[in-house]
């Protein structure tokens, strides 16, 4: 279900992030790992962190060849502590995950820590300025607005913060991209 339901949004996020050969990309909350496989197939090295051991297992099976070659690494983590060294990542992507972060400011500070100066972050989510679909439980999907995310990024030292939309994704989905100060 996650693959088919989020494929269009993930594809748009990857296109906007535009990972290139030789870059190191981190995905937070990768689910079944489809996007990670696409990122590593572009020649980037990918690291994925997810709070769910089941998703790590599923994504590991899906991307076993990339893991075997070292193009992809998976870890269990909640994002509040990212198991990577300082300044080690060129870009960070997280799609439909910010709702679940216990302390969003802490996670964004961790993103800033692992990003190289000038690195970019892309956070994709349904901002609560739009109604939550009835099938999603509001007690699980924390209320996060696009303005909240922009403020958290600014406070963590990000610049060039832009909220975009794409023709292939629903208009209520925010694609917030920013660069870490060089």
C-alpha positions in Angstrom: 0.0 0.0 0.0 2.7 2.5 0.9 4.5 2.0 -2.4 1.5 2.6 -4.6 -0.1 5.3 -2.4 3.0 7.5 -2.1 4.8 6.7 -5.4 3.8 9.9 -7.1 4.8 12.1 -4.2 8.1 10.2 -3.7 8.9 10.4 -7.5 8.2 14.2 -7.4 10.4 14.5 -4.3 13.3 12.7 -5.9 13.0 14.9 -9.0 13.0 18.0 -6.9 15.9 16.8 -4.8 17.8 15.8 -7.9 20.4 13.5 -6.4 23.5 13.1 -8.5 26.3 10.6 -8.9 28.7 10.6 -6.0 26.4 12.4 -3.6 25.5 11.0 -0.2 21.7 11.2 0.4 19.9 10.4 3.7 16.2 9.5 3.8 14.4 9.7 7.1 11.4 7.4 7.3 11.9 5.4 4.2 9.1 2.9 4.6 9.4 0.0 2.1 12.5 1.6 0.6 11.4 2.3 -3.0 12.7 5.8 -3.0 16.1 4.7 -1.6 16.5 2.2 -4.4 15.8 5.0 -7.0 18.3 7.3 -5.4 21.0 4.7 -5.3 20.3 3.8 -8.9 21.2 7.4 -9.9 24.7 6.8 -8.6 24.3 8.4 -5.2 25.2 6.6 -2.0 22.0 6.4 0.1 21.5 5.9 3.8 18.1 5.3 5.2 16.8 5.5 8.8 13.4 4.4 9.9 11.9 3.8 13.3 10.4 0.5 12.2 12.5 -2.7 12.2 9.9 -4.2 9.9 10.5 -1.5 7.3 14.3 -1.9 7.6 13.8 -5.6 6.9 11.4 -5.0 4.0 13.6 -2.3 2.4 16.6 -4.5 2.9 15.0 -7.3 1.0 13.9 -4.9 -1.8 17.3 -3.3 -2.1 19.6 -6.2 -1.3 21.9 -5.7 -4.3 22.5 -2.0 -3.5 23.2 -3.0 0.2 25.6 -5.7 -0.9 27.6 -3.3 -3.1 27.7 -0.6 -0.4 25.5 1.9 -2.3 22.8 1.7 0.4 22.8 1.4 4.1 19.8 1.0 6.4 19.5 1.8 10.1 16.9 1.8 12.8 16.6 5.3 14.2 13.9 7.8 15.1 15.8 10.8 13.6 16.3 12.5 17.0 19.8 11.0 16.8 21.1 10.2 13.3 23.8 7.6 13.3 26.1 9.5 10.9 29.1 11.8 11.5 28.9 15.6 11.3 29.0 17.1 7.8 28.7 13.7 6.1 25.6 14.1 3.9 24.9 16.2 0.8 21.1 16.1 1.1 18.3 14.8 3.3 14.8 13.8 2.2 11.8 12.9 4.3 8.4 12.2 2.8 5.3 12.0 4.9 7.3 11.6 8.1 7.5 14.9 10.0 4.1 14.2 11.6 5.7 11.4 13.6 8.8 13.2 14.9 8.5 13.4 18.7 10.6 16.6 18.8 10.7 18.1 15.2 13.2 20.8 16.2 15.6 18.2 17.5 15.3 16.2 14.3 15.9 19.3 12.2 18.9 20.2 14.3 20.2 16.6 13.7 19.7 17.1 10.0 21.7 20.3 10.1 24.5 18.5 12.0 24.9 15.7 9.5 24.5 17.9 6.4 27.6 19.4 4.8 27.7 23.2 4.7 25.5 24.2 1.7 23.7 20.9 1.8 20.0 20.7 1.1 17.0 19.3 2.9 13.6 18.4 1.4 10.6 17.8 3.7 7.4 16.7 2.1 4.1 16.5 4.0 0.5 17.4 4.1 0.4 20.6 6.0 -2.4 21.0 8.5 -3.5 24.1 6.7 -5.3 21.5 4.6 -7.8 19.1 6.0 -6.5 15.7 7.1 -8.2 12.9 5.1 -10.8 11.1 7.2 -8.9 7.8 6.9 -5.9 9.3 8.8 -6.1 9.3 12.6 -5.4 12.9 13.9 -4.1 11.4 17.2 -1.3 9.7 15.2 -0.7 12.4 12.5 0.6 15.3 14.6 -0.5 18.7 13.5 2.3 20.3 11.5 1.8 23.4 9.2 4.0 24.5 6.4 4.8 27.6 8.4 5.9 25.5 11.4 8.4 23.6 9.2 9.7 26.8 7.6 10.2 28.4 11.0 12.0 25.3 12.4 14.4 25.2 9.4 15.1 28.9 9.7 15.9 28.5 13.4 18.3 25.6 12.6 20.4 27.7 10.3 18.8 26.9 6.9 18.5 29.5 4.2 16.8 29.8 0.8 13.7 28.1 2.2 11.1 27.6 -0.4 7.7 25.8 -0.4 7.0 24.3 -3.8 4.3 22.2 -5.4 4.5 19.9 -8.3 2.0 19.2 -11.1 2.2 15.5 -10.4 1.4 15.7 -6.6 -1.8 16.8 -4.9 -1.9 20.5 -4.2 -2.2 20.0 -0.4 1.2 18.4 -0.3 4.0 20.8 0.7 7.5 20.3 -0.7 9.7 22.5 1.6 13.3 22.7 0.4 16.2 24.6 2.0 20.0 24.8 2.1 22.2 24.8 5.2 24.2 27.9 5.5 27.7 27.4 4.0 
